[in-house]
């Protein structure tokens, strides 16, 4: 059971309603995560604004989704793994890659595997990537700008992963077919 109110458009604080309405229109439903974030209009605005800003990075739609899914798995967030599995499928990530990330298996494409691996290193080492990992990421064709952008993606997704852990956010029906029970950290 969630520890926080899952707000609706009607119950949300005034400062959250416009964002919730935009999310509902864009996704066709109001995700439970957004309903919980709505308790704090500032946090909801920060989360959604950050996501919009990240659309302007040097990463493709598929790469952005791959990063979010990788962070969610590395942080053991069952809610976000399911949600980003769905988003990844809609965002041009091949099904085999989505499943590989969910299962903790390597990706076939060496460049995408480098992105996935570097993202995992940043999460697991709390940003303290050894120089050899940074150089391997650069050797795979990624730029210093993209290193910084991966850190931004990790920061964004960690906000929702941690809140979902704390709130015990129930999985939305839309994501239920993609429920993930993999290595969820205690």
N, C-alpha and C positions, 0 to 999 in steps of 0.2 A: 504494500500500500504506500502511495506517495506521501511524503512528509510535508508537501506544500500543496496549496490550492492549484488546480489546473484551471486557470481562468478561461472563460468564454468571452465572446465579444461583449456580452452584457455585464459580466461580473468584473472585467478587467478595469484597472485604474484608467482614468481618462487619458493619460499620456501614452498608454499602450494600445488603445483601441484602433487608431489609424494603422499602426504597424500590423496588428493582428488581422485587420480587414484586408490589407494588401497581401499578407501571407495566405489567407484563406482563398482569395481570388486567384493567386498565382499557383497554388498547389491543389486547389480543389477541396481542401479540408484544412483544419487548424491543428497542426502537430502539437502533441502534448508538451513537448519541450518549449514551444512558444507560449503555450498557456501558462507554464510555470515561470518562465522568464518574465511574463507580463506583470508579475507582482512588483517588479522593479522596472518602471518605464526606462530608466537610464540604462540598465543592463540589457534590456530587450533592444533598445535603440543601438547600443554599442555592438551587440552581437550581429544584428542584421546589417548595420552600416559597414562593419568590418567585412562581412561576407560580400557586400556589393563592391567595396574597394578592391578586394582580392580578385574580382573579375578582370581587373586591369593589369594583372601581372603578366609576365612573359610566358606563363604556362598555358597550354591548350586546355579546353574544357575537360578532355579526358584526363590529362595530367593533374588538373586541380582536383577532380573527383578521386583520382587514385591517391593523392596526398591525404585528403580528408579521410578516406577509408582506412588508409594505413595508420594514421594517427589514432583513429578510433579503435582499431584492433590493438595497437601497441598499448593504449591506455586501458584496454579491457572494457570498453563501453559497449555493452550489448545493444542498447538503444541506437547509438550512432552507427554501429556496424550495420545494423539492419537498414536504417535510414539512408546511409551512404552507399549501401549495396544497391538500393533502388535508384538513388540519384546517379550512381555510376552507370547503371544499365541505360538510363535515359541520356546520360552524358557521353555516350560513345566509347565506354570502356568495354572491351570484349568480355563476354561471360567467363571465359577461361581465366582471365586476369582477375576478375572480381572473386572468383572461387579460390584462386591461388592465394590472394591476399587474406581472405577469410580463413583459409586453412593453414596459413603460415608457410606456404610453399613459394619457391622462386618463380618469377615471371620469365617467360621465354625471351621477350625483347630485352636485350642487354641495357639499352638506355633507360627503359622504364624500370627495370630491376635496379639500376643504379639510383634512380629517383626514390624508389620504394625503400631501398636499403639505407640511403642517407637520411631519409625521413625517420626511419626506425632508430637509427643511431642517435639522432637529435633527441627523440623522445626518451629513449632508454638511458641516455647519458646526460639528460637534462641540459642539452645544448653544448656540452663539452665534447665535441667531436674531435678525435685525434687528427693531426695534420694529414696522416695517411688517408683518412676517410674523406677529408676535404679535397685532397688531390685526386683521389679516385673519382669523386663526383665531378670534378672539373675535367678529368680525362674522358669522362663519358659524354662531354659536350655541353655541360652546364656552366653558366657564368657566375661571377661573384654576385651579380644582381639576383640571380635565381637562388643562391645560397641564402641570401637575406630574405627572399620571398618564402622559401620553405620554412624559415623560422617564423614568419608571419602566419603562415597556414597552421603551423603547430600551435602557436599561441591562440589563434581563433578557435581551433577545434578543441583544445584543452579546456577552454571555458565551458563549452557544452558538455564535454565528457565528464568533467568534475561535477558540474551541476547535476547531471543525470545520475551519477553515483550517489551524491548526497540526497537527491530528491527521490531516488528509486522510481524514476519516471516510467510509467507503464507504456508498453509498446503500442503504437497506434495500429488500428486494424489494417490500414494501408500497407504497413511494413511487416505485418504478422507472417506472411509467406516467406519472408527473408530473415526470420528470427535467427539469432546467432547465440550459441551457448558455448562457444570456444573458450579459450583460456582467459576467462574473466578473472581479473585480479581481485583478491580479497581486500 
